[in-house]
Amino acid sequence: MSRRSAFAARAALLLLTGCGWCAPPAPKPVAPASASTPAYVPMAGPVAVELSVAQGDVQVRRSSGGAWGPAELPLSLGFHDSVRTGMGGAATLKVGHDGTIEVRERTEVSVRQLLANRARFRLERGRIGATPGGTAVAIESSGSSAVAEATTGSFAVFNDGRGLVAVVADAGEVKLTASGGDAVLAAGQGARVVGNSAPLPEAVPRSVLLKVVWPEEKVTRAINVTLRGEADPGAVVAVNGVKTDVDADGHFEADVPLAPGTNHVSVTSTDRFGRTAAKEETVRVERRAPPLKAEHEGWQ
């Protein structure tokens, strides 16, 4: 074969096979997306907690080291924010879309955890009522390892501030855990935890225990009167709005100052299940000296 024929044959062969430097490479095919590949879903934000109702003495503290100040509505609460109520005060925390935390009087509660579908609170003292509304709500208590948690229904938690925690399930089921064990409470059932002990189931009494020994004399010249009585152990007792200590057996004693005229004396007791009883009596104070009776015997 001549040199000219050989060159022509090589050129034809290059045209048939292509060349890497004389033409761009063919694009690589793109594999179709698999039907099993999940679509991108943005991460849900934490549960929103808002102070929506405040009545009477209600204060708020931002973070654990902040100062207490009056509540202004509506107010969004975050991690470590706290709410406390005084005598006669009450507040409502909105949790998520349908959940609520009812903060009773003389109660302090703080936010401990906010996740996408779970909120955790810490009850420092007092009493709260929780309605999760589909969001898991957990209530821990200071002075104890007790934690009450539910997703539906409603429940109440009481903490006396000295290590006694009482939980009652109003509706649905409540899981109560502590270092010593755990228990599941059905509607109408209650249990208490002392410190780190295991939950101790207890029946919810039909009525609230409140006995008061009133003074026998309803008219007196005294400047005060001493009341003695008996209430449920762990109850919160107030005499004329002033909190009175209750011992481990439920007994209490209080000195009540009296003013001239008619005095209305009231005693209220709220047991660890959140129910209240009240008794009232009237004592009248007469501080004028009684009239003198003079006897004239005459002259003998």
C-alpha positions as CSV (number, residue, x, y, z in Angstrom):
1,M,0.0,0.0,0.0
2,S,1.3,3.4,-0.9
3,R,1.9,6.1,1.7
4,R,-1.0,8.2,0.4
5,S,-3.4,5.2,0.7
6,A,-2.2,4.5,4.3
7,F,-2.8,8.1,5.4
8,A,-6.3,8.1,3.9
9,A,-7.1,4.9,5.8
10,R,-6.0,6.3,9.1
11,A,-8.0,9.4,8.6
12,A,-11.1,7.4,7.9
13,L,-10.5,5.3,11.0
14,L,-10.4,8.5,13.2
15,L,-13.6,9.8,11.7
16,L,-15.3,6.5,12.6
17,T,-14.0,6.2,16.2
18,G,-14.0,9.9,17.1
19,C,-11.3,11.8,18.9
20,G,-11.0,13.3,22.4
21,W,-9.3,16.5,21.3
22,C,-11.4,17.3,18.3
23,A,-14.9,17.2,19.9
24,P,-16.4,17.8,23.4
25,P,-17.2,14.6,25.5
26,A,-20.8,13.5,25.5
27,P,-22.8,14.5,28.6
28,K,-23.2,11.9,31.3
29,P,-26.8,10.7,31.7
30,V,-28.5,11.9,35.0
31,A,-30.0,9.1,37.0
32,P,-33.7,9.8,37.7
33,A,-34.6,10.5,41.4
34,S,-35.6,7.5,43.3
35,A,-39.2,7.4,44.4
36,S,-38.0,6.3,47.9
37,T,-35.9,9.5,48.4
38,P,-37.7,11.6,51.1
39,A,-38.6,15.2,50.3
40,Y,-36.9,17.9,52.3
41,V,-38.9,18.9,55.3
42,P,-37.8,21.9,57.4
43,M,-37.2,21.2,61.1
44,A,-40.1,22.1,63.3
45,G,-39.4,24.9,65.9
46,P,-39.8,24.5,69.7
47,V,-43.2,24.5,71.3
48,A,-44.4,28.1,72.0
49,V,-45.3,29.0,75.6
50,E,-47.2,32.2,76.3
51,L,-48.4,33.9,79.4
52,S,-52.0,34.6,78.2
53,V,-53.9,35.3,81.4
54,A,-52.9,37.1,84.6
55,Q,-55.2,37.9,87.5
56,G,-54.1,39.6,90.8
57,D,-50.5,39.4,91.9
58,V,-48.6,37.8,89.0
59,Q,-44.9,38.4,88.4
60,V,-42.4,37.2,85.7
61,R,-38.6,36.7,85.8
62,R,-36.5,36.4,82.6
63,S,-33.8,33.7,83.0
64,S,-32.8,32.2,86.3
65,G,-30.7,35.2,87.4
66,G,-33.1,38.0,86.4
67,A,-35.2,40.2,88.5
68,W,-38.9,39.7,89.2
69,G,-41.3,42.2,87.6
70,P,-45.0,42.7,86.8
71,A,-46.5,40.6,84.0
72,E,-47.4,42.3,80.8
73,L,-49.8,40.4,78.4
74,P,-49.4,38.6,76.1
75,L,-45.8,37.5,76.9
76,S,-43.8,34.7,75.2
77,L,-41.8,32.6,77.7
78,G,-38.5,30.9,76.9
79,F,-36.0,28.6,78.6
80,H,-35.5,29.4,82.3
81,D,-38.2,32.1,82.4
82,S,-40.4,31.9,85.5
83,V,-43.9,32.9,86.6
84,R,-45.1,33.3,90.2
85,T,-48.4,34.3,91.8
86,G,-49.1,35.8,95.2
87,M,-52.1,35.5,97.5
88,G,-55.3,35.6,95.3
89,G,-53.2,35.6,92.1
90,A,-53.7,33.2,89.2
91,A,-52.2,32.8,85.7
92,T,-52.6,30.8,82.5
93,L,-49.8,29.6,80.3
94,K,-50.7,28.6,76.7
95,V,-48.7,25.6,75.5
96,G,-48.6,24.9,71.8
97,H,-51.9,25.1,70.0
98,D,-54.3,23.7,72.6
99,G,-52.4,23.0,75.8
100,T,-52.6,25.1,79.0
101,I,-50.9,25.3,82.4
102,E,-53.1,26.8,85.1
103,V,-51.0,28.5,87.8
104,R,-52.8,28.7,91.1
105,E,-52.2,31.2,93.9
106,R,-48.9,31.3,95.8
107,T,-47.2,29.2,93.1
108,E,-43.9,29.4,91.2
109,V,-43.2,27.6,88.0
110,S,-40.4,27.9,85.4
111,V,-39.7,26.7,81.8
112,R,-37.2,23.9,81.7
113,Q,-37.3,22.5,78.2
114,L,-39.0,23.3,74.9
115,L,-38.8,20.8,72.0
116,A,-40.8,20.4,68.8
117,N,-43.5,18.3,70.5
118,R,-42.7,18.5,74.2
119,A,-42.6,21.1,77.0
120,R,-41.1,20.6,80.4
121,F,-41.7,22.8,83.4
122,R,-40.4,22.9,87.0
123,L,-42.8,23.5,89.9
124,E,-40.9,25.2,92.6
125,R,-43.8,25.3,95.0
126,G,-47.6,25.6,94.9
127,R,-50.1,24.0,92.6
128,I,-50.7,23.8,88.9
129,G,-53.2,22.2,86.6
130,A,-52.0,20.9,83.2
131,T,-54.0,20.2,80.1
132,P,-51.5,19.0,77.4
133,G,-53.8,19.3,74.4
134,G,-51.7,16.9,72.3
135,T,-48.3,18.3,73.2
136,A,-46.4,16.2,75.7
137,V,-46.2,18.1,79.0
138,A,-43.9,17.1,81.8
139,I,-43.8,18.7,85.3
140,E,-40.8,18.2,87.5
141,S,-40.8,19.4,91.1
142,S,-38.0,21.0,93.2
143,G,-37.0,19.0,96.3
144,S,-38.1,15.7,94.7
145,S,-37.3,13.5,91.8
146,A,-40.9,13.2,90.8
147,V,-41.9,13.9,87.2
148,A,-45.5,13.8,86.0
149,E,-46.0,13.6,82.2
150,A,-49.0,13.2,79.8
151,T,-49.9,13.9,76.2
152,T,-53.7,14.1,76.6
153,G,-56.3,14.5,79.3
154,S,-55.5,16.7,82.3
155,F,-53.8,16.4,85.7
156,A,-52.8,18.4,88.7
157,V,-49.5,18.6,90.6
158,F,-48.9,20.0,94.1
159,N,-45.5,20.7,95.7
160,D,-45.3,21.8,99.3
161,G,-41.8,23.1,98.8
162,R,-40.5,20.6,101.4
163,G,-40.3,17.5,99.3
164,L,-43.9,16.4,99.3
165,V,-45.3,16.1,95.7
166,A,-48.9,15.0,95.0
167,V,-50.3,14.2,91.6
168,V,-53.9,13.4,90.6
169,A,-55.2,12.5,87.1
170,D,-58.4,14.3,86.3
171,A,-58.8,12.8,82.8
172,G,-56.7,10.4,80.7
173,E,-53.5,8.7,82.0
174,V,-50.6,10.3,83.7
175,K,-47.1,8.7,84.0
176,L,-45.5,9.5,87.3
177,T,-41.8,8.6,87.7
178,A,-39.3,9.1,90.5
179,S,-36.0,7.7,91.5
180,G,-37.7,5.0,93.6
181,G,-40.0,3.8,90.8
182,D,-42.9,4.8,88.6
183,A,-46.7,4.5,88.3
184,V,-49.4,5.1,85.7
185,L,-52.4,7.0,87.1
186,A,-55.8,6.6,85.5
187,A,-58.6,9.2,85.7
188,G,-59.6,9.8,89.3
189,Q,-56.4,8.3,90.8
190,G,-53.8,10.0,92.8
191,A,-50.3,9.4,94.2
192,R,-47.7,11.1,96.2
193,V,-43.9,11.2,96.3
194,V,-41.8,12.2,99.3
195,G,-38.3,13.2,98.2
196,N,-36.9,10.5,96.0
197,S,-39.2,7.7,97.2
198,A,-41.4,5.6,94.9
199,P,-44.9,6.9,94.0
200,L,-47.4,5.9,96.7
201,P,-50.9,5.5,95.3
202,E,-53.6,7.0,97.4
203,A,-57.4,7.4,97.1
204,V,-58.7,10.9,96.4
205,P,-61.0,11.8,99.4
206,R,-64.6,12.6,98.6
207,S,-64.5,15.9,100.6
208,V,-61.8,18.3,101.8
209,L,-60.9,18.0,105.4
210,L,-61.2,21.2,107.4
211,K,-62.0,21.4,111.1
212,V,-61.9,24.7,113.1
213,V,-62.2,25.2,116.8
214,W,-63.9,28.6,117.2
215,P,-63.9,30.5,120.4
216,E,-66.9,29.8,122.6
217,E,-67.6,33.5,123.3
218,K,-68.6,35.4,120.2
219,V,-68.5,38.7,122.0
220,T,-65.2,39.5,123.7
221,R,-63.0,42.4,124.8
222,A,-59.8,40.6,123.7
223,I,-57.5,42.1,121.1
224,N,-57.0,38.7,119.4
225,V,-58.3,35.2,119.2
226,T,-56.5,31.9,118.8
227,L,-57.8,29.4,116.3
228,R,-56.9,25.8,116.1
229,G,-57.9,23.3,113.5
230,E,-57.1,20.3,111.3
231,A,-56.7,20.0,107.6
232,D,-55.3,17.5,105.1
233,P,-51.5,16.9,105.5
234,G,-49.9,19.0,102.8
235,A,-52.8,21.4,102.5
236,V,-52.5,25.1,102.2
237,V,-54.4,26.8,105.0
238,A,-55.1,30.6,105.2
239,V,-56.7,32.5,108.0
240,N,-58.1,35.8,106.7
241,G,-55.9,35.5,103.7
242,V,-52.7,34.9,105.8
243,K,-51.0,31.5,105.1
244,T,-50.8,29.3,108.2
245,D,-48.3,26.5,108.8
246,V,-49.7,23.0,108.8
247,D,-47.7,20.3,110.5
248,A,-47.1,16.7,109.3
249,D,-50.4,15.5,110.9
250,G,-52.5,18.3,109.4
251,H,-52.9,20.4,112.6
252,F,-52.6,24.2,112.5
253,E,-52.9,27.2,114.9
254,A,-53.2,30.9,114.2
255,D,-53.6,34.1,116.2
256,V,-56.1,36.5,114.6
257,P,-56.0,40.2,115.6
258,L,-59.4,41.7,116.3
259,A,-60.7,45.3,115.8
260,P,-63.5,47.0,117.7
261,G,-66.8,46.0,116.3
262,T,-67.7,43.0,114.1
263,N,-64.9,40.8,112.8
264,H,-65.4,38.3,110.1
265,V,-62.9,35.5,110.4
266,S,-62.5,33.1,107.5
267,V,-60.4,29.9,107.2
268,T,-59.7,28.3,103.8
269,S,-57.9,25.0,103.1
270,T,-56.8,23.8,99.7
271,D,-55.7,20.1,99.7
272,R,-53.0,18.6,97.7
273,F,-55.5,17.6,95.0
274,G,-56.4,21.2,94.3
275,R,-59.8,21.3,96.0
276,T,-60.8,24.0,98.5
277,A,-63.0,24.2,101.6
278,A,-63.9,27.3,103.6
279,K,-65.4,28.1,107.0
280,E,-66.4,31.5,108.5
281,E,-67.4,32.9,111.8
282,T,-68.2,36.3,113.3
283,V,-66.6,37.7,116.5
284,R,-67.7,41.0,118.0
285,V,-65.3,43.1,120.1
286,E,-66.8,45.3,122.8
287,R,-64.0,47.3,124.5
288,R,-66.1,49.8,126.4
289,A,-66.1,49.3,130.1
290,P,-69.3,47.7,131.4
291,P,-71.7,50.1,133.2
292,L,-71.3,50.4,137.0
293,K,-74.1,49.6,139.3
294,A,-74.2,51.8,142.4
295,E,-76.1,50.7,145.5
296,H,-77.2,53.4,148.0
297,E,-77.7,52.0,151.5
298,G,-78.8,55.4,153.0
299,W,-78.0,56.9,156.4
300,Q,-78.6,54.9,159.5
